[in-house]
Amino acid sequence: MRANEKNILALVPVPDKKVQRYPIDGCPSLYIQVTGKPEAPIRSWLFKYRDASGKPQCYTIGRYPSVNSIAAKSEVERLRRRLSDGEALVAPRKARQAEKLIKEAEKLVQAPAPPEEPKHPLFRSMAEDFYSKYCLVKNKPSTQRNNGWMLDRHVLPALGAVKIAELNSFKVIAFLDTLADRPVLMNRVKSLLSKMFNWAGLRFPEVSGNHTKGFERHTEMARERRLTEEEIRTLGKFFREKKEPLQTAAIFLLLTGAREGVVLHMTKEHQFPEEGLLRFPAGMAGLKGCRRVYLSTTAKAIIGRHPKLTHLRHEF
């Protein structure tokens, strides 16, 4: 085609073709390339040639109308001379892109690797590991709930953000002292922390020891709870519907205030009616520290009528 303005402006992209190239009359190897959308066509001058290995190549000279037909033909003649001199042609745009990539690669090579930040695990991570790997595996569900509540409500808000390496006995004891008005809770939290430090000492190298060691427990007052008259009536109504000797066992427990473990573990050798008591050896399983149970006259009479109350083991 003739490279005049009318012919060039008449070239528009065809929807089915991404790229269209039209040869220019009177100038071999010079093409005008049309891309883009029909409403916004892009027209560029293109020089087609073969490199030293005979492989076809394309060299973009520039866009129309920034580069007109005269300038494009002049550039083709200059490019041919460069080829005849054995020079490899690289389009300015590709040369800029290659140069940019080379500079970025040089920066990556020359730039020193950022220093690794030292790891300083927090107390929170140790506590979470202790709860998931110890409490949830070793403890009963009720203990799991209590430990989780103490950690979430008291321990982590106070110590969670402290680095393990910076934790010491002064900080731990200062935290425990904030619970001084709740001595029972303080004892439970201290016990939990003591177990946690012992557990973490073999797993976290930052732990320097048990920071609760030496902290004295507060004296706890044993709680005593007596059944109300209404509760006794409800309990009596329930046991009246049961068979003997379950009824008598219930009356025996009410008279002595003992736990059901006394009935379940009591044998003839534990009974000393002449002394008015039951005596159990220290550490006997199921009695939770119970050593003696004092008997009233009515309680001694009940034992005399039903000496084998241990048959009730399957009833409780």
C-alpha positions in Angstrom: 0.0 0.0 0.0 1.0 3.6 -0.5 2.2 5.3 2.7 0.0 8.4 2.5 -2.1 9.8 5.3 -5.4 8.8 3.8 -4.5 5.2 3.4 -2.9 4.9 6.9 -5.9 6.5 8.7 -8.2 4.1 6.9 -6.5 1.2 8.6 -8.5 0.0 11.6 -8.2 -3.2 13.7 -10.2 -6.2 12.6 -12.1 -7.9 15.6 -11.0 -11.4 14.6 -7.3 -10.4 14.3 -5.1 -9.1 17.1 -2.3 -7.9 14.8 -2.4 -6.7 11.2 0.6 -5.8 9.1 0.6 -4.1 5.7 3.7 -3.8 3.4 4.7 -0.3 2.2 5.2 0.2 -1.6 8.6 1.1 -2.7 10.3 0.2 0.6 10.9 -3.5 1.1 10.8 -4.7 4.7 8.8 -1.7 5.9 5.4 -2.5 7.3 2.7 -0.6 9.1 1.2 -2.6 12.0 -2.3 -2.0 13.3 -3.4 -3.1 16.8 -5.8 -2.0 19.6 -9.5 -1.5 19.4 -11.6 -0.2 16.4 -12.4 3.0 18.4 -8.8 3.5 19.4 -6.4 2.0 16.8 -2.7 1.9 17.3 -0.6 2.2 14.1 3.2 1.5 14.3 6.0 1.3 11.8 7.7 -2.1 11.6 11.0 -3.2 10.1 11.1 -6.9 9.2 14.5 -8.6 8.7 16.5 -11.8 9.3 19.3 -12.0 11.8 22.7 -13.6 11.3 21.2 -17.1 11.9 18.5 -16.5 9.3 15.7 -16.2 11.9 13.0 -13.6 11.0 12.9 -10.7 13.4 10.8 -7.5 13.8 12.0 -4.1 14.9 9.5 -1.4 16.0 10.5 2.0 14.6 7.8 4.1 16.2 4.1 5.0 16.2 2.2 7.0 13.5 1.8 10.0 13.4 4.7 10.6 15.8 6.9 9.0 13.1 5.7 9.8 9.5 6.4 7.8 6.4 9.5 9.7 5.4 11.1 9.3 8.8 10.2 5.6 8.8 11.8 5.0 5.4 14.9 6.9 6.4 15.2 4.7 9.6 14.9 1.5 7.5 17.9 2.6 5.4 19.9 3.3 8.6 18.9 -0.1 10.1 20.0 -1.9 7.0 23.5 -0.3 7.2 23.7 -1.4 10.8 22.8 -5.0 9.8 25.4 -5.0 7.1 28.0 -3.9 9.6 27.2 -7.0 11.7 25.4 -5.1 14.5 22.5 -6.8 16.3 19.3 -4.7 16.4 17.4 -4.2 19.6 14.4 -2.0 19.6 14.6 1.0 22.0 11.7 -0.1 24.1 13.1 -3.7 24.5 16.5 -2.2 25.3 15.0 0.0 28.1 13.1 -3.0 29.5 16.3 -5.2 29.4 18.3 -2.4 31.1 15.6 -2.0 33.8 15.7 -5.8 34.5 19.5 -5.8 34.7 19.5 -2.9 37.2 16.9 -4.6 39.4 18.9 -7.8 39.3 22.0 -5.9 40.3 20.2 -4.4 43.2 19.1 -7.8 44.4 22.6 -9.1 44.2 24.3 -6.2 45.8 21.7 -5.5 48.5 22.7 -7.3 51.7 20.2 -9.8 53.1 18.2 -8.2 55.9 19.4 -9.4 59.3 17.1 -12.0 61.0 15.3 -10.5 63.9 16.1 -12.5 67.1 13.1 -14.5 68.2 11.8 -13.5 71.6 8.9 -15.8 72.5 6.3 -14.3 74.8 4.9 -15.8 77.9 1.5 -16.0 76.1 2.9 -18.6 73.6 4.3 -20.7 76.4 1.0 -20.6 78.3 -1.0 -21.5 75.2 1.3 -24.5 74.6 1.0 -25.6 78.2 -2.7 -25.4 78.1 -3.1 -27.3 74.8 -0.4 -29.9 75.3 -0.7 -30.5 79.0 -4.0 -29.3 80.5 -6.1 -30.6 77.7 -4.3 -34.0 77.7 -3.6 -34.6 81.5 -6.4 -32.8 83.3 -10.0 -33.6 83.9 -12.7 -31.4 82.1 -13.4 -29.5 85.3 -9.7 -28.7 85.8 -9.4 -27.8 82.2 -12.2 -25.2 82.6 -10.7 -23.8 85.8 -7.2 -23.5 84.4 -8.5 -21.9 81.2 -10.5 -19.4 83.2 -7.5 -18.5 85.4 -5.3 -18.1 82.4 -7.7 -15.9 80.4 -9.0 -13.9 83.3 -5.9 -13.2 85.4 -2.6 -14.7 84.2 -2.4 -13.6 80.5 -3.7 -10.1 81.0 -0.9 -9.5 83.5 2.0 -11.5 82.0 1.0 -12.5 78.5 3.0 -9.7 76.7 6.2 -10.2 78.7 9.1 -11.9 77.0 9.9 -15.3 78.5 13.6 -14.3 78.7 12.7 -11.2 80.7 10.4 -12.9 83.1 11.7 -13.4 86.7 10.6 -14.2 90.2 10.1 -10.5 91.0 7.5 -10.0 88.2 5.7 -13.2 89.0 5.5 -12.6 92.7 4.4 -9.0 92.1 1.6 -10.4 90.0 0.6 -13.0 92.7 0.6 -10.2 95.3 -2.2 -8.4 93.3 -4.4 -11.4 94.2 -3.7 -11.1 98.0 -7.3 -10.2 98.7 -8.4 -13.5 97.2 -6.1 -16.1 99.0 -7.8 -19.2 97.6 -7.5 -17.9 94.0 -3.9 -16.9 94.7 -3.1 -20.4 95.8 -4.7 -21.9 92.7 -2.9 -19.5 90.3 0.4 -20.1 92.1 0.0 -23.8 91.7 -0.9 -23.5 88.0 2.1 -21.3 87.3 4.4 -23.6 89.2 3.3 -26.5 87.2 3.6 -24.5 84.0 7.2 -23.4 84.7 8.2 -27.0 85.6 6.7 -28.2 82.3 8.2 -25.4 80.2 11.7 -25.8 81.7 12.2 -28.8 79.4 10.7 -27.2 76.3 11.6 -23.5 76.3 15.3 -22.7 76.7 14.4 -19.1 77.7 12.8 -20.4 81.0 15.4 -19.9 83.7 13.6 -21.8 86.5 10.4 -22.0 88.5 9.7 -18.4 89.4 7.1 -19.3 92.0 9.6 -21.2 94.1 9.7 -19.8 97.7 6.3 -18.0 97.5 4.3 -19.1 100.5 0.8 -20.3 100.1 -2.0 -18.6 102.0 -3.8 -20.5 104.7 -7.2 -21.6 103.5 -10.2 -22.1 105.7 -12.1 -25.4 105.0 -15.7 -24.7 103.9 -18.5 -26.2 105.8 -21.9 -26.5 104.4 -24.9 -27.9 106.1 -28.1 -29.1 104.4 -31.1 -26.9 105.0 -34.3 -28.4 106.4 -35.8 -28.3 102.9 -32.9 -30.1 101.4 -33.1 -32.8 104.1 -36.8 -33.3 103.5 -36.2 -33.6 99.7 -33.4 -36.1 100.3 -35.5 -38.1 102.7 -38.4 -38.2 100.2 -36.0 -39.5 97.6 -34.5 -42.3 99.8 -37.9 -43.4 101.1 -38.6 -44.6 97.6 -35.4 -46.7 97.6 -34.9 -50.2 99.0 -33.0 -51.1 102.1 -30.2 -50.8 103.1 -29.9 -47.6 100.9 -32.4 -45.8 103.2 -30.4 -46.7 106.3 -27.1 -45.6 104.6 -28.6 -42.2 103.8 -29.7 -41.7 107.4 -26.2 -42.8 108.5 -24.5 -40.2 106.3 -26.9 -37.5 107.6 -26.2 -38.4 111.2 -22.4 -38.4 110.8 -21.9 -35.8 108.1 -19.5 -38.2 106.4 -19.0 -38.6 102.6 -20.4 -41.6 100.8 -16.8 -42.9 100.5 -17.0 -43.8 104.2 -19.9 -46.2 103.6 -18.3 -47.6 100.4 -15.0 -48.4 102.0 -16.0 -49.2 105.6 -15.3 -52.7 106.9 -15.6 -54.4 110.3 -12.0 -53.6 111.1 -12.7 -49.9 110.8 -15.5 -49.9 113.3 -14.8 -49.1 117.0 -18.2 -48.7 118.5 -16.9 -48.9 122.1 -14.9 -45.7 121.3 -17.8 -44.2 119.3 -15.9 -43.7 116.1 -14.8 -45.2 112.8 -11.0 -45.1 112.2 -9.4 -45.4 108.8 -5.7 -45.7 107.8 -4.0 -42.6 106.4 -4.1 -42.2 102.6 -6.9 -44.7 102.1 -8.3 -44.4 98.6 -11.7 -42.8 98.2 -11.9 -41.0 101.5 -10.2 -37.7 100.6 -8.2 -37.3 103.8 -10.9 -38.6 106.1 -9.2 -40.4 109.1 -12.0 -40.5 111.7 -15.8 -40.4 111.8 -17.4 -39.9 115.2 -20.6 -41.8 115.9 -23.7 -40.8 117.8 -25.8 -43.5 119.7 -28.2 -43.7 116.7 -25.3 -44.0 114.2 -23.8 -46.9 116.2 -27.2 -48.6 116.3 -27.5 -48.3 112.5 -24.2 -50.0 112.0 -25.3 -52.8 114.3 -28.4 -53.4 112.2 -26.6 -53.2 108.9 -23.0 -54.2 109.3 -22.5 -54.8 105.6 -23.3 -51.4 104.1 -20.4 -51.9 101.6 -22.9 -53.8 99.5 -24.2 -50.4 98.5 -21.2 -49.7 96.3 -23.2 -50.2 93.0 -26.0 -48.1 94.3 -24.1 -44.8 94.7 
